[in-house]
């Protein structure tokens, strides 16, 4: 028994879904056998989620028992909030207008069954609304004035699914419960569920396909049932115990929303939203390193009122960085004052602040991978041929990388590890890649990356499969710590 559908009256359940137990709400709330089982997924299809109703208490007590309710109490509150509904209407406005353009009436009701709609035309809108309000069965109410506006969104009692829709709901629910991309361990039944967020179309992902499969196998070995999920799986976050983000992160991005939702649902998540905020903004990192007196290249924060102070202070050439740059994009070397002024004015059109840093020419950058406040791996990232960065991009956009050399921890300077771990600890206890330059015996922190690259044949050259196992064992340790009675979140 791993999936429960909880409704007011099981006799009224109109669907036949294999391997799913249907139970009365009152039985789920009162019978000890349900409170004693760990790891249940609870799909709450009660007639109402009104405050202190049976439906409300099903989701509330499911969370207290360590079960995974859909909808969660957070989603139930969101369904009641006109402020949130108005915000969603604005956010999805273009999609709403496109989806409902052919409708000739003033009102329209969209039925959403496990994120799907019977009409192909409305599938995208149904999926997006399910992602924002993860609940099994929903009705969204729209009204047309000058444009279509989302007015309300409510749960659908199972007994109110129209007979002509039931075969479709059967299929949608069965596919949803099956988890079509779920990769099950070959050994005994898994204890926990892990989601790995990735984007198969990303040109420069933090982990290539081979590395992702190594993560999957490592997760299986430690006892996780694992699924590679994508952007459209946002509404399913509550099904899992842990989320591992293996897609390039950004604050104004779905990766950040995934991290926030996972944290709110009580999952162990790497990268956590706080780390994403801190690591993806180089202005913050520059201030953080300066405040804590960590060695770094001379760095100044550039704004419109201090442009004439930067070149005299740092000299030329100067490295200019967009605050949210990644994979060496948005990082520019300028070698003249005129180019400095032109480039900074362009960058300041996107951000009120820009980073200027002295140029430290080296043959390679050190990268120290840190997990749980301990060094995990060390690499040298060599500069791309005839270039000053580890990545050289041609006019076509094609990227050429320098070589990567992985080095055992016991063969690198202690000062390197000490400086890198100290820098990472300023962010948190997640998984970070700390980049440093070495000039003589001095190690200078360039930046601290969340979501560091881990690719097969590069970062894993020393530890091999053990690298992936260590990361998955840390996930397992954190999940078990959260599941222990009387133990708080770490």
N, C-alpha and C positions, 0 to 999 in steps of 0.2 A: 504494500500500500504506500504509494508515494504521491499520488495525485488524488485530491478530493474535490468534488463539486458539492458545495453546500448551498441548499435551497430551503425555503420554508417548508414545502411539502414534496417529498420525493415522488409521491404518486403522480404529481402534476408534471414531472420531467418528461418532455416529449422526445428526447433524442436518445440515440443508442451509440455511445462512444466506447470503443474497446479499452480495457485496462484502466478504467477510471471508476472510482467508487462515488456514488451519489448518496449524500447523507443529509438528514434533516438538521437544520440550524440548531434547534434546541438540543439534539443529541450531541452535536459537535461541541457545544458549549458546556454540557453537563456530564458527559460520560468520560470516565477516567482514561479509557483506552485511547482517546484522541489526544489528550493532554500529555500522555506518556511517550508518544511516538515522536522521534526527532526527524527533521528534514522534510516534513510534508509541504507540498505545494497546495495551497487552499484557494480554489476559485469560488469566490463569493458571489452567487447569483440570487441572493435574497431579493424580495420584492422591493425593499427600500433600504437605503443607507442612512435614514434619518437618525439624528443624534439619539443615542441610547435605545435604538431599535435592535431587533435581533441581528439584522445585517451589519449594523455599526459594531456590535459586540463581537461578531464573528471575525472581522478584520482586526479589531483591537486585541482580542485574546490570542489570535493567531500570531501576531507580532510578539506578544508576551511569551508565548510558548516556543519561540524560535522557529515557527513555521513561516512560510512565505505567502502572504495573502495577496490576492489580486481581486479588487483594488486594495491598495494600502490605505491606512487612515489618512495619509497625506493627500492621496488622490481623492478620497471621499470629501475632504475639506475643499479641495480645488473645484470639485463639481458644484459646490454650493456658492462659490465666490463669483459674483458678477464682475468684479474687478479683473480676475484672472480670465474669465470668459471674454471680456472685451479686449484684453491684451492678446489672447489667442486669435480672435477675429481679425485684429489688426495685423498680427504676425503672418497669418495665413491668407491675407486678403487676396493676393494675386491668384493663389490656387483656388480659393473659394469662388472668385468671379469666373475663372476658366471652367471649373467643374460644373457650376450651376447656370452657365450662360444660356443653355437651351430651355431652361424651365420658364414656362409662360405664366405661372401663378405668382401671387404675392408671398406665399409661404411654401416651405419645403421641409420635409422631415427625412433625414438620412439615417438609416439603420446601419450600425457598425457591429459586425459579428467577428470577434477575435481579430480586429484590425482590418476586416474586409467588408466589402459591400457586394451585393448581388450584381450590380451594374458595373461593368469594366470602367466606364467613364469616371466613376466616383471612387475607384480603388485608391488612388493616391491621396485624396482628401480623407478617406476613411482611415488609411494607415497613419497619416500625420495626426489626426485627432486621437487615435488610439495611443500613439506615442506620447502625446501630451496628457492624456487622461487614460492611463492603462486600467481598463476595466473590461471584463469579458464581453458583455452585451450593452450597447449604448444606443441612444437616439439623440441626434443633434438636430436642433430646431433653427431654421434660418428664416429671415424675413427680408423682403425686397422693398427698399425705398428708392433712393438714387442708385444704390448698389446693394448686393447681398450682404447681410450681416448675421453672424452667429448670435442667436439670442439666448440659447440655453442648451444644456446637454445633460441627459438623465440616463440612469440605468434602465434596461429593459428586463422586466421579470421574465424568467424562462417560459412561463405559461403563456406569455403574450407574443411569442414568436409566431408569425402567421404560418399556417400549415404549408403554404406554397414555398416558404423560405426554409423549411426544416431540412430538406436534403442538402441545401447549400451550407447551413449552419453545421450540420453533421460533418461535412467535408472540411470546413474551415477549422472547426474545433479539433477534429482528428489530426489534421496536419499540424496544428499549433501544438498539441500535446506530444506529437511524435517527435518534434524538434528535428526537422529534416536534415540539419547539418550536425546533429549531435554525434560526437565521437565517443563511444563508450569504452571504458577500460576492458581489456580482455580477461582480467582476473576477477576476483570477487566483486560484488556490488559496491559501487562507489559510495563514499561517505558524504561527499560534498560535490557541488557543481561550480565549475569555473567557466566564465566567458572570456574569450580573448577577442577584443575589438580590433579589427584590421580593415584595410581598404585594398582590395585586390588590384585596383586601378591606380593606386598611388605611385608616382614615378620614382620616388626615393623613400620607400618605407623604412622604418627603424629596424624591421626584421624581414628578411627575404622568406620565400616559401619554405626553403629547407629549414631555416631556423624556426619558423612557426611550427612545422611538424615535429621538430625536436622538443619544442615547448609542450606540444600536445602529448608526446610520448612520456616526457618527464612528469607531466601532470597526472597521467594515467598511473604511472608507477607509484606515486605517493598517495593515490586514492581519489583523484578528482574525475568526475565525468566532465568532459570538456567540449565546448562548442566554439567554433570560430564564428563570431557574429559580425554584422556590418551595421552601417548607419541606420537602416530601416528597422533594426531590432531594438530600438530604444525602449519601446513599450514593454519589453520582456525582462528588463533588468531585475525586477523583483524575484524572478525565478531562480536566481543564482546566489551563491554564497560569496563569490569573489569575482572581481573584474580586473583584467590585465589589459591595459591599453597599449596596443602595438600599432598605433597610427600616429602620425605627427600631430602634436597637440597645439592648441591655440585657445586663447580665452574667448574670442568671438567665433566659436566653432562648436560643432556638435560633440567633439571629444570632451570639451569642458562640461557640456550638459550631461553627457554620460557619466562623467566623474561625479558631478554634483548629485545626480539622481541615485547613483550607486551608494554614495556616502549617506544620503538621506534614508535609503532603504536598509542601511546597516550592513552593507557589504564591505569586505576588505577590498580596497581599490588602490591600484598602482597604475597610473599616476593619480594621486589624490588631487582634488581641485586646488587646495592651497599651494601645493608644489607647482602646479601648472601656472597659477597666477604669478608666483615668484620667479620661476625659471624662465618664463617666456618673455619677460620684460627686462631688457639689459640696463635700463635706467635704475630699476630697483636693485639689480645685482651690483651695479657700480656703487650705489650708495651703501648697500649692505657690506660689501667688502671693505670699503673705506671706513665705515663706522666700527667694524670689528678689527681693523688694522691688519687685515690679511694682505700679504704681498701680492701686488697686481701691477700691470703696466700703468704708467701715469695716465690718468683718465679724467676727462672733464665732461660735464653735462652741458650741451650746447642748446642755446635758445636764441630768439631773435635779437636779444639785447646784448649778447656777449660775443658776437661773431668776430669782432676785431681783436679779441683777447686770446683766441685759441692757438693760432699759428705761433705767435711769440712764446707762448707757454710750452707748447709741445714740440715745436719744430716741425720739419717736413722730412719724409712723408708722414701723413696722418691716416689712421684707420677710422672711418666713419661707419656707424652701425645704426640701422633702424632698431628701435626698441624691441620689436617682435621678430627680428630676423632669425632664420634657421637654415641649416644645411649650407652655410656660407652665402646664402642669398640675402640681399639687403646689407651686405658688408662691402665697403668700397675703400680702396687705397687711393689717396689723392697726393700728388707730388708737387703741386703749385698752389699759390694762394688764390689765384683766379678759379682754379678747378675746385678748391675747397669751398669758396663762396657759392659757386654755382650748384655744387652738389648738396651742400647743407640747405640752401634755399629750397631745393627740390624735396629733400627729405622732410623739411619742416612743414611742407604742405600737408603731410600725412600725420604728423605727430608734433605736439608742442615742444617736445624735447628729443634730442638726438645725442648719441654717445660719440665722443671723440677720444681716441686712444693713441698713445705713442706706438710707433711701429717697431716691433722687436723681430728682426729677421732671424729665423732658425730653419734648420733642415726638416724638422718635424715638430709636432705638438705631442705632448704626453696626454693620454686619456686614462684616468683612473675611474673604473666602475665601482660605485659604492652602494651597498644594500644594507639596510638595517644598521647604519652607522659603522659599517666595517668595509674595508677594501675587499672587492670581489675579483677584479681582474685589472690588468694594466696593459695598455697598448701604446705603441708609437704610431702616430698617423703622419706619414711623410707627405711633403708638399707634392702637388701634381707637377709633372714635368714642365719646366720653364714657367713656373707660376709661384706666387707667394702664398697661396692657400692650398688646403688639402683637396679642394675641388676646383676644377677649371671648367667653365661653361663656354661652349662655342656659340656662335651666332645662331645656330639652329636650336639651341637649348640643350643640346646633348652634353652630359656631364662626364668628365674624365677625372678619376680619383688617383691620388697617390697610393703607394703601397701601405699596407697595415702589418705591423709586426707585434705579435702578442708575446709578453714577457712574464715569466713567473714572478710572483710577489716577492719571493726571497732574493731576487736578483736585481731589484730596483732600489734606489736610495731611500732610506727611511724617511728623510725629510720630504720627499715627494709624497709618500703615503700619508704622512702626518698632516701636511698642508692640505691635501685633497680631502681627507676625511673631515678635517676641521671645517673646510668650506662647505661640504655637503651637509654637515650637521646643522649649519645655519638655516638650511631649508627645512629639513625634517628627517624622517627615518625611512624614506622611500628608496626607489632605485634611481640613481643619478649617474651622470657621466661628467666628471670634472676635467676640464681642459686646462693644461698648464704649459707655459713655455719655460725652458731652462736656459739661463745665461750664466755661464760659469757654474757656481754651486747654488745659485739663487733660483727658486722656483716661483713663478708668478702665475696667479690664477687668471685665466682669460675669461672663463665663464663656467657656470654650473648648469648642466642640461638635465631636465626631466626627460623621460622617454629616450634614453640613450640607444644608439645603434647596437644591436646584437645580431650579427649575421654569421651564417655558417661559413667556416673557413677563415674568419677574421678574429673577432673577439673571443671565439671559443678555441683558438688554436692550442692553448696550453691546457685548459681544463677539459676540453672536449664536451661530452654529454654531461659531465659533472656540473658544468656551469648552469645548464638548464635545470638540473635537479636541485641545485642550491637555491635557485630563485623559487622553484615550486615548493621546496620544503619550507621556505620562509612564508609563502602564502598559506600553507597548511598550518604552520605554527600560529599565525595570526587568526585564521578562521577558528581553530580549536580554542584559542584564548577567548575569543568572543562568545563561543558556544558554552563555555564552562559556567555552570550556575554560580552566581555571586561574583563573577568576574566582569569588570567593565570593559569597554572598548579601549584598545591600546592607542 
